[in-house]
Amino acid sequence: MKTTRIRFIVAALLLFGWLGWLGYLATTKTNPVMLSRSQAMASTHFVLAKVKVDASTGLPVREVEIEQDLRPNGEPLAGTIRISNLPEARIFGQSSPFSGPGPYLLMLTKSATGYELTLPPRSPGHEGPIRPLPWAYEWSAPGVPEQLGSLVPHR
């Protein structure tokens, strides 16, 4: 009887210690991961761009103005480029696409018609017909520049 009570107390202490540790981490870690790691690893170009929104449709215009190529892969991107899947993009932390002041971090891959926002790769075992939507990020959001620097080192 005494050993079972001791085991119960030890198990209860471990459980409440673990829950306390998780609570501590939840309250002190205020900088969550925002950038998609899989999207960053599959991308070849990382640019800051100004995105204009068509007032009649509320969708972003596919032609964007490059402000800065953050990680040039060969010749740096400059000027205006066309991004074929820009209207499909989701913006982290925004309810409507491209409603913030910008500029936006766009993770791009070269395509036949220009460039496209890199789609996050599919997870193994989840190769259904529906592809995940690409992400774009407001550069001024807290932690975005630091997280990009930790995910994608300078070349």
CORURWO-V74174 format. One record per residue. SS is DSSP state (a for helix, b for strand, c for the rest). PSI is psi in radians with two decimals (none if undefined). D_CENTER is the distance of its C-alpha to the mean C-alpha in whole Angstrom. Layout:
<<SS | PSI | D_CENTER> <SS | PSI | D_CENTER>>
This chain:
<<c | -0.65 | 54> <a | -0.67 | 53> <a | -0.62 | 51> <a | -0.64 | 49> <a | -0.72 | 49> <a | -0.74 | 47> <a | -0.72 | 45> <a | -0.77 | 44> <a | -0.75 | 43> <a | -0.76 | 42> <a | -0.72 | 39> <a | -0.73 | 39> <a | -0.73 | 38> <a | -0.74 | 35> <a | -0.88 | 34> <a | -0.55 | 34> <a | -0.76 | 33> <a | -0.77 | 30> <a | -0.66 | 29> <a | -0.72 | 30> <a | -0.75 | 27> <a | -0.69 | 24> <a | -0.71 | 25> <a | -0.82 | 25> <a | -0.68 | 22> <a | -0.57 | 21> <a | -0.44 | 22> <a | -0.35 | 22> <c | 1.62 | 18> <c | 0.02 | 17> <c | 1.43 | 14> <c | 2.78 | 11> <c | 2.22 | 8> <c | -0.65 | 5> <c | 2.46 | 3> <c | 2.00 | 4> <a | -0.73 | 7> <a | -0.64 | 9> <a | -0.71 | 7> <a | -0.68 | 8> <a | -0.48 | 11> <a | -0.20 | 12> <c | 2.66 | 12> <c | -0.35 | 15> <b | 2.43 | 14> <b | 1.96 | 12> <b | 2.68 | 14> <b | 2.24 | 14> <b | 2.63 | 16> <b | 2.22 | 18> <c | 2.24 | 17> <c | 2.55 | 20> <b | 2.30 | 21> <c | 2.11 | 24> <c | -0.54 | 26> <c | -0.61 | 28> <c | -0.40 | 25> <c | 0.07 | 22> <c | 2.65 | 20> <b | 2.57 | 18> <c | 2.41 | 21> <c | -0.41 | 20> <b | 2.16 | 21> <b | 2.68 | 19> <b | 2.10 | 21> <b | 2.19 | 19> <b | -0.70 | 19> <b | 2.39 | 18> <b | 1.93 | 17> <c | -0.64 | 16> <c | 1.39 | 16> <c | 2.32 | 19> <c | 1.53 | 20> <c | -2.35 | 24> <c | 2.22 | 25> <c | 2.49 | 22> <c | 2.44 | 21> <c | 2.86 | 23> <b | -2.48 | 24> <b | 2.31 | 23> <b | 2.82 | 21> <b | 2.27 | 21> <b | 1.94 | 17> <c | -0.63 | 19> <c | 0.43 | 16> <a | -0.69 | 15> <a | -0.32 | 16> <a | -0.14 | 15> <c | 2.55 | 11> <b | 2.50 | 9> <b | 2.17 | 9> <c | 2.21 | 7> <c | 0.09 | 10> <c | 2.46 | 13> <c | -0.59 | 15> <c | 2.47 | 16> <c | 2.34 | 14> <c | 0.74 | 14> <c | -0.24 | 17> <c | 3.04 | 16> <c | -0.39 | 18> <c | -3.05 | 15> <c | 2.96 | 15> <b | 2.46 | 11> <b | 2.11 | 9> <b | 2.16 | 10> <b | 2.02 | 9> <b | 2.74 | 12> <b | 2.45 | 15> <b | 2.39 | 19> <b | -3.14 | 20> <c | -0.53 | 24> <c | 0.16 | 24> <b | -1.90 | 22> <b | 2.80 | 18> <b | 2.67 | 15> <b | 2.31 | 11> <c | 2.23 | 11> <c | 2.40 | 11> <c | 2.37 | 9> <c | 2.67 | 13> <c | 2.59 | 15> <c | 2.51 | 16> <c | 2.32 | 20> <c | -0.08 | 22> <c | 0.91 | 20> <c | 0.90 | 21> <c | 3.11 | 22> <c | -0.28 | 22> <c | 2.14 | 19> <c | 2.55 | 16> <c | 2.66 | 12> <c | 2.62 | 11> <c | 2.73 | 9> <b | 2.56 | 6> <b | 2.73 | 7> <b | 2.38 | 6> <b | 2.14 | 10> <c | -0.54 | 11> <c | -0.06 | 14> <c | 2.49 | 11> <c | 2.23 | 13> <c | -0.20 | 11> <a | -0.88 | 9> <a | -0.70 | 11> <a | -0.73 | 12> <a | -0.65 | 9> <a | -0.74 | 9> <a | -0.58 | 13> <a | -0.47 | 13> <a | -0.70 | 11> <c | 1.78 | 12> <c | 2.76 | 16> <c | 2.56 | 18> <c | none | 20>>
